[in-house]
């Protein structure tokens, strides 16, 4: 059960068969998305049936910074730094990694 409050959007990219899951921490729950990451991913997996093998999962914390969430075997396994303030910059980050 999630103890954090968040919103999310899913973008599918047909050109590269990757989905992008953007999670926004609403900063109103018992815990932040950062501190409740395991439950957030479990919730999204159950509700949306997301294939995390072909998805990039990012979250925006209460300071407005987007960073990545590592998913392994359908479970949260850690964070990685993206450190940007807009979704466009997130897409740019992944485009640069694909080159």
VMD Tcl script that builds the backbone (N, CA, C; Angstrom):
set m [mol new atoms 297]
animate dup $m
set s [atomselect $m all]
$s set {name element resname resid chain x y z} {
  {N N UNK 1 A 0.836 -1.187 0.000}
  {CA C UNK 1 A 0.000 0.000 0.000}
  {C C UNK 1 A 0.876 1.244 0.000}
  {N N UNK 2 A 0.588 2.160 -0.896}
  {CA C UNK 2 A 1.368 3.395 -0.993}
  {C C UNK 2 A 1.045 4.327 0.162}
  {N N UNK 3 A 2.086 4.896 0.721}
  {CA C UNK 3 A 1.918 5.907 1.755}
  {C C UNK 3 A 2.233 7.287 1.213}
  {N N UNK 4 A 2.609 7.367 -0.055}
  {CA C UNK 4 A 2.897 8.653 -0.685}
  {C C UNK 4 A 1.754 9.005 -1.628}
  {N N UNK 5 A 1.605 10.290 -1.883}
  {CA C UNK 5 A 0.620 10.747 -2.858}
  {C C UNK 5 A 1.366 11.242 -4.081}
  {N N UNK 6 A 0.926 10.777 -5.244}
  {CA C UNK 6 A 1.615 11.129 -6.480}
  {C C UNK 6 A 0.648 11.078 -7.651}
  {N N UNK 7 A 1.061 11.699 -8.721}
  {CA C UNK 7 A 0.385 11.595 -10.008}
  {C C UNK 7 A 1.373 10.956 -10.967}
  {N N UNK 8 A 0.861 10.413 -12.057}
  {CA C UNK 8 A 1.775 9.846 -13.046}
  {C C UNK 8 A 1.191 9.982 -14.438}
  {N N UNK 9 A 2.077 10.004 -15.403}
  {CA C UNK 9 A 1.721 10.020 -16.817}
  {C C UNK 9 A 2.596 9.005 -17.520}
  {N N UNK 10 A 2.031 8.364 -18.521}
  {CA C UNK 10 A 2.782 7.387 -19.300}
  {C C UNK 10 A 2.799 7.851 -20.751}
  {N N UNK 11 A 3.998 7.954 -21.296}
  {CA C UNK 11 A 4.186 8.329 -22.698}
  {C C UNK 11 A 4.799 7.136 -23.424}
  {N N UNK 12 A 4.220 6.769 -24.547}
  {CA C UNK 12 A 4.777 5.688 -25.359}
  {C C UNK 12 A 5.447 6.281 -26.580}
  {N N UNK 13 A 6.629 5.792 -26.866}
  {CA C UNK 13 A 7.370 6.243 -28.037}
  {C C UNK 13 A 7.371 5.109 -29.054}
  {N N UNK 14 A 6.597 5.281 -30.118}
  {CA C UNK 14 A 6.487 4.242 -31.140}
  {C C UNK 14 A 7.787 4.031 -31.904}
  {N N UNK 15 A 8.567 5.098 -32.037}
  {CA C UNK 15 A 9.786 4.988 -32.839}
  {C C UNK 15 A 10.850 4.107 -32.192}
  {N N UNK 16 A 10.852 4.021 -30.869}
  {CA C UNK 16 A 11.893 3.219 -30.224}
  {C C UNK 16 A 11.325 2.172 -29.254}
  {N N UNK 17 A 10.006 1.978 -29.256}
  {CA C UNK 17 A 9.332 0.971 -28.433}
  {C C UNK 17 A 9.634 1.110 -26.942}
  {N N UNK 18 A 9.798 2.346 -26.498}
  {CA C UNK 18 A 10.061 2.616 -25.082}
  {C C UNK 18 A 8.903 3.431 -24.518}
  {N N UNK 19 A 8.501 3.097 -23.304}
  {CA C UNK 19 A 7.528 3.905 -22.585}
  {C C UNK 19 A 8.251 4.706 -21.518}
  {N N UNK 20 A 7.750 5.898 -21.284}
  {CA C UNK 20 A 8.300 6.766 -20.245}
  {C C UNK 20 A 7.221 6.965 -19.196}
  {N N UNK 21 A 7.550 6.661 -17.960}
  {CA C UNK 21 A 6.619 6.822 -16.851}
  {C C UNK 21 A 7.123 7.988 -16.008}
  {N N UNK 22 A 6.331 9.058 -15.967}
  {CA C UNK 22 A 6.675 10.251 -15.202}
  {C C UNK 22 A 5.833 10.268 -13.929}
  {N N UNK 23 A 6.483 10.193 -12.790}
  {CA C UNK 23 A 5.806 10.190 -11.494}
  {C C UNK 23 A 6.104 11.520 -10.806}
  {N N UNK 24 A 5.055 12.200 -10.376}
  {CA C UNK 24 A 5.220 13.477 -9.693}
  {C C UNK 24 A 4.804 13.333 -8.238}
  {N N UNK 25 A 5.729 13.581 -7.333}
  {CA C UNK 25 A 5.446 13.550 -5.902}
  {C C UNK 25 A 4.606 14.775 -5.559}
  {N N UNK 26 A 3.421 14.553 -4.991}
  {CA C UNK 26 A 2.541 15.662 -4.619}
  {C C UNK 26 A 2.882 16.234 -3.244}
  {N N UNK 27 A 3.783 15.579 -2.536}
  {CA C UNK 27 A 4.271 16.074 -1.248}
  {C C UNK 27 A 3.135 16.272 -0.242}
  {N N UNK 28 A 2.159 15.332 -0.268}
  {CA C UNK 28 A 1.028 15.417 0.657}
  {C C UNK 28 A 0.829 14.141 1.452}
  {N N UNK 29 A 1.586 13.134 1.171}
  {CA C UNK 29 A 1.366 11.851 1.812}
  {C C UNK 29 A 2.173 11.690 3.090}
  {N N UNK 30 A 2.007 10.539 3.683}
  {CA C UNK 30 A 2.778 10.188 4.867}
  {C C UNK 30 A 4.271 10.148 4.550}
  {N N UNK 31 A 4.580 9.655 3.341}
  {CA C UNK 31 A 5.967 9.522 2.892}
  {C C UNK 31 A 6.116 10.196 1.534}
  {N N UNK 32 A 7.353 10.484 1.180}
  {CA C UNK 32 A 7.640 10.976 -0.167}
  {C C UNK 32 A 7.734 9.779 -1.118}
  {N N UNK 33 A 7.661 10.042 -2.410}
  {CA C UNK 33 A 7.863 8.982 -3.399}
  {C C UNK 33 A 9.249 8.379 -3.203}
  {N N UNK 34 A 10.216 9.212 -2.898}
  {CA C UNK 34 A 11.586 8.735 -2.662}
  {C C UNK 34 A 11.612 7.676 -1.563}
  {N N UNK 35 A 10.894 7.921 -0.485}
  {CA C UNK 35 A 10.900 7.001 0.655}
  {C C UNK 35 A 9.877 5.883 0.551}
  {N N UNK 36 A 9.050 5.914 -0.481}
  {CA C UNK 36 A 8.014 4.900 -0.672}
  {C C UNK 36 A 8.127 4.259 -2.060}
  {N N UNK 37 A 9.308 4.328 -2.646}
  {CA C UNK 37 A 9.507 3.920 -4.042}
  {C C UNK 37 A 9.072 2.482 -4.316}
  {N N UNK 38 A 9.368 1.562 -3.406}
  {CA C UNK 38 A 9.002 0.160 -3.627}
  {C C UNK 38 A 7.495 0.026 -3.813}
  {N N UNK 39 A 6.732 0.686 -2.946}
  {CA C UNK 39 A 5.269 0.603 -3.023}
  {C C UNK 39 A 4.717 1.334 -4.235}
  {N N UNK 40 A 5.328 2.440 -4.623}
  {CA C UNK 40 A 4.884 3.184 -5.801}
  {C C UNK 40 A 5.019 2.305 -7.046}
  {N N UNK 41 A 6.155 1.664 -7.205}
  {CA C UNK 41 A 6.374 0.795 -8.372}
  {C C UNK 41 A 5.439 -0.408 -8.333}
  {N N UNK 42 A 5.241 -0.982 -7.168}
  {CA C UNK 42 A 4.318 -2.115 -7.035}
  {C C UNK 42 A 2.893 -1.694 -7.414}
  {N N UNK 43 A 2.469 -0.524 -6.974}
  {CA C UNK 43 A 1.147 0.002 -7.309}
  {C C UNK 43 A 1.004 0.185 -8.825}
  {N N UNK 44 A 1.984 0.844 -9.441}
  {CA C UNK 44 A 1.911 1.081 -10.888}
  {C C UNK 44 A 1.930 -0.224 -11.668}
  {N N UNK 45 A 2.700 -1.171 -11.198}
  {CA C UNK 45 A 2.769 -2.468 -11.865}
  {C C UNK 45 A 1.404 -3.157 -11.844}
  {N N UNK 46 A 0.747 -3.116 -10.705}
  {CA C UNK 46 A -0.552 -3.767 -10.566}
  {C C UNK 46 A -1.648 -3.007 -11.318}
  {N N UNK 47 A -1.645 -1.696 -11.230}
  {CA C UNK 47 A -2.719 -0.892 -11.826}
  {C C UNK 47 A -2.583 -0.758 -13.341}
  {N N UNK 48 A -1.384 -0.521 -13.820}
  {CA C UNK 48 A -1.179 -0.217 -15.242}
  {C C UNK 48 A -0.592 -1.366 -16.049}
  {N N UNK 49 A -0.166 -2.422 -15.401}
  {CA C UNK 49 A 0.457 -3.561 -16.104}
  {C C UNK 49 A 1.630 -3.098 -16.979}
  {N N UNK 50 A 2.468 -2.249 -16.413}
  {CA C UNK 50 A 3.605 -1.674 -17.143}
  {C C UNK 50 A 4.691 -2.722 -17.329}
  {N N UNK 51 A 5.219 -2.805 -18.542}
  {CA C UNK 51 A 6.381 -3.645 -18.805}
  {C C UNK 51 A 7.618 -2.800 -18.490}
  {N N UNK 52 A 8.153 -2.956 -17.317}
  {CA C UNK 52 A 9.283 -2.134 -16.898}
  {C C UNK 52 A 10.570 -2.466 -17.646}
  {N N UNK 53 A 10.607 -3.612 -18.324}
  {CA C UNK 53 A 11.789 -3.952 -19.117}
  {C C UNK 53 A 11.973 -2.993 -20.289}
  {N N UNK 54 A 10.873 -2.430 -20.778}
  {CA C UNK 54 A 10.964 -1.501 -21.907}
  {C C UNK 54 A 10.482 -0.100 -21.519}
  {N N UNK 55 A 10.653 0.254 -20.247}
  {CA C UNK 55 A 10.208 1.556 -19.759}
  {C C UNK 55 A 11.324 2.294 -19.039}
  {N N UNK 56 A 11.252 3.605 -19.129}
  {CA C UNK 56 A 12.113 4.486 -18.353}
  {C C UNK 56 A 11.211 5.133 -17.311}
  {N N UNK 57 A 11.555 4.982 -16.053}
  {CA C UNK 57 A 10.735 5.515 -14.975}
  {C C UNK 57 A 11.488 6.668 -14.322}
  {N N UNK 58 A 10.827 7.819 -14.274}
  {CA C UNK 58 A 11.429 8.992 -13.657}
  {C C UNK 58 A 10.437 9.592 -12.679}
  {N N UNK 59 A 10.961 10.295 -11.705}
  {CA C UNK 59 A 10.081 10.931 -10.731}
  {C C UNK 59 A 10.562 12.347 -10.462}
  {N N UNK 60 A 9.588 13.203 -10.132}
  {CA C UNK 60 A 9.906 14.576 -9.761}
  {C C UNK 60 A 9.677 14.705 -8.268}
  {N N UNK 61 A 10.735 15.092 -7.578}
  {CA C UNK 61 A 10.639 15.213 -6.128}
  {C C UNK 61 A 10.009 16.543 -5.726}
  {N N UNK 62 A 9.910 16.767 -4.437}
  {CA C UNK 62 A 9.233 17.964 -3.937}
  {C C UNK 62 A 9.987 19.250 -4.250}
  {N N UNK 63 A 11.250 19.153 -4.703}
  {CA C UNK 63 A 11.997 20.350 -5.114}
  {C C UNK 63 A 11.861 20.617 -6.614}
  {N N UNK 64 A 11.144 19.722 -7.329}
  {CA C UNK 64 A 10.919 19.899 -8.752}
  {C C UNK 64 A 11.980 19.286 -9.642}
  {N N UNK 65 A 12.856 18.471 -9.082}
  {CA C UNK 65 A 13.937 17.842 -9.848}
  {C C UNK 65 A 13.515 16.448 -10.305}
  {N N UNK 66 A 13.769 16.162 -11.599}
  {CA C UNK 66 A 13.484 14.835 -12.162}
  {C C UNK 66 A 14.721 13.955 -12.045}
  {N N UNK 67 A 14.549 12.749 -11.529}
  {CA C UNK 67 A 15.604 11.737 -11.457}
  {C C UNK 67 A 15.020 10.390 -11.832}
  {N N UNK 68 A 15.885 9.419 -12.076}
  {CA C UNK 68 A 15.447 8.110 -12.540}
  {C C UNK 68 A 15.283 7.096 -11.432}
  {N N UNK 69 A 14.427 6.122 -11.696}
  {CA C UNK 69 A 14.215 5.003 -10.780}
  {C C UNK 69 A 14.618 3.726 -11.514}
  {N N UNK 70 A 15.500 2.964 -10.929}
  {CA C UNK 70 A 15.908 1.682 -11.519}
  {C C UNK 70 A 14.885 0.619 -11.141}
  {N N UNK 71 A 14.525 -0.187 -12.138}
  {CA C UNK 71 A 13.587 -1.278 -11.932}
  {C C UNK 71 A 14.259 -2.565 -12.401}
  {N N UNK 72 A 14.272 -3.565 -11.546}
  {CA C UNK 72 A 14.866 -4.850 -11.898}
  {C C UNK 72 A 13.864 -5.951 -11.560}
  {N N UNK 73 A 13.562 -6.788 -12.534}
  {CA C UNK 73 A 12.565 -7.850 -12.361}
  {C C UNK 73 A 11.239 -7.310 -11.838}
  {N N UNK 74 A 10.854 -6.131 -12.323}
  {CA C UNK 74 A 9.580 -5.539 -11.951}
  {C C UNK 74 A 9.531 -4.883 -10.586}
  {N N UNK 75 A 10.689 -4.789 -9.926}
  {CA C UNK 75 A 10.734 -4.200 -8.585}
  {C C UNK 75 A 11.722 -3.046 -8.551}
  {N N UNK 76 A 11.433 -2.078 -7.707}
  {CA C UNK 76 A 12.326 -0.942 -7.528}
  {C C UNK 76 A 13.674 -1.424 -7.010}
  {N N UNK 77 A 14.770 -0.915 -7.609}
  {CA C UNK 77 A 16.098 -1.351 -7.158}
  {C C UNK 77 A 17.069 -0.196 -6.914}
  {N N UNK 78 A 16.612 1.044 -7.052}
  {CA C UNK 78 A 17.496 2.162 -6.754}
  {C C UNK 78 A 17.174 3.389 -7.593}
  {N N UNK 79 A 17.963 4.420 -7.382}
  {CA C UNK 79 A 17.795 5.685 -8.082}
  {C C UNK 79 A 19.027 5.981 -8.921}
  {N N UNK 80 A 18.871 6.830 -9.909}
  {CA C UNK 80 A 20.020 7.377 -10.625}
  {C C UNK 80 A 19.730 8.835 -10.938}
  {N N UNK 81 A 20.781 9.589 -11.039}
  {CA C UNK 81 A 20.649 11.023 -11.208}
  {C C UNK 81 A 20.378 11.407 -12.655}
  {N N UNK 82 A 19.379 12.237 -12.838}
  {CA C UNK 82 A 19.153 12.944 -14.097}
  {C C UNK 82 A 19.326 14.429 -13.810}
  {N N UNK 83 A 18.706 14.895 -12.728}
  {CA C UNK 83 A 18.951 16.238 -12.212}
  {C C UNK 83 A 18.484 17.383 -13.081}
  {N N UNK 84 A 17.314 17.219 -13.724}
  {CA C UNK 84 A 16.793 18.281 -14.577}
  {C C UNK 84 A 15.435 18.740 -14.050}
  {N N UNK 85 A 14.956 19.864 -14.600}
  {CA C UNK 85 A 13.726 20.459 -14.084}
  {C C UNK 85 A 12.519 20.338 -15.010}
  {N N UNK 86 A 12.681 19.825 -16.227}
  {CA C UNK 86 A 11.535 19.731 -17.140}
  {C C UNK 86 A 11.490 18.358 -17.823}
  {N N UNK 87 A 10.300 18.004 -18.301}
  {CA C UNK 87 A 10.141 16.743 -19.021}
  {C C UNK 87 A 10.940 16.753 -20.318}
  {N N UNK 88 A 11.000 17.910 -20.960}
  {CA C UNK 88 A 11.777 18.009 -22.196}
  {C C UNK 88 A 13.238 17.654 -21.945}
  {N N UNK 89 A 13.775 18.113 -20.827}
  {CA C UNK 89 A 15.163 17.796 -20.483}
  {C C UNK 89 A 15.329 16.307 -20.169}
  {N N UNK 90 A 14.289 15.686 -19.611}
  {CA C UNK 90 A 14.336 14.235 -19.373}
  {C C UNK 90 A 14.433 13.506 -20.707}
  {N N UNK 91 A 13.576 13.877 -21.659}
  {CA C UNK 91 A 13.630 13.246 -22.985}
  {C C UNK 91 A 14.996 13.468 -23.632}
  {N N UNK 92 A 15.538 14.667 -23.512}
  {CA C UNK 92 A 16.874 14.963 -24.057}
  {C C UNK 92 A 17.937 14.076 -23.418}
  {N N UNK 93 A 17.843 13.873 -22.117}
  {CA C UNK 93 A 18.784 13.012 -21.389}
  {C C UNK 93 A 18.799 11.608 -22.002}
  {N N UNK 94 A 17.627 11.035 -22.227}
  {CA C UNK 94 A 17.565 9.675 -22.777}
  {C C UNK 94 A 17.960 9.638 -24.248}
  {N N UNK 95 A 17.638 10.680 -25.005}
  {CA C UNK 95 A 18.077 10.726 -26.410}
  {C C UNK 95 A 19.590 10.710 -26.496}
  {N N UNK 96 A 20.247 11.487 -25.651}
  {CA C UNK 96 A 21.717 11.512 -25.642}
  {C C UNK 96 A 22.288 10.149 -25.274}
  {N N UNK 97 A 21.648 9.444 -24.369}
  {CA C UNK 97 A 22.136 8.115 -23.973}
  {C C UNK 97 A 21.984 7.094 -25.096}
  {N N UNK 98 A 21.015 7.297 -25.973}
  {CA C UNK 98 A 20.786 6.357 -27.070}
  {C C UNK 98 A 21.765 6.531 -28.216}
  {N N UNK 99 A 22.407 7.678 -28.274}
  {CA C UNK 99 A 23.340 7.953 -29.376}
  {C C UNK 99 A 24.644 7.218 -29.193}
}
mol reanalyze $m
mol bondsrecalc $m
mol representation Tube
mol addrep $m
